[in-house]
């Protein structure tokens, strides 16, 4: 019972740590997928322009 305060603060600190990590991984994943979709869209546009110019 005497250590209950220490366990609560440790649990809270670890919860915040994992939450920050989860948000970081989620944000990084979203950024990578978002940039990938932009790159794929620009590649499709570039291929379409090169095919039109070649004919």
C-alpha positions, -999 to +999 in steps of 0.1 A: +000+000+000+029+024+007+041+021-029+007+028-045+017+064-054+049+053-071+030+027-092+004+052-103+030+077-114+050+050-132+019+037-149+010+072-160+045+079-173+046+047-193+011+053-207+021+087-219+053+073-233+035+046-253+008+071-264+035+095-278+052+066-295+019+054-310+011+089-323+046+092-337+044+059-356+009+067-368+019+102-380+050+089-397+030+061-414+004+086-426+031+110-439+049+082-458+017+069-474+006+105-482+039+113-499+038+080-518+004+088-532+016+122-543+047+106-559+026+079-577+002+106-590+031+127-604+047+095-620+014+087-637+012+122-651+048+121-663+042+088-681+011+100-698+029+131-710+058+111-723+035+087-742+016+116-758+048+132-770+062+100-784+034+094-809 
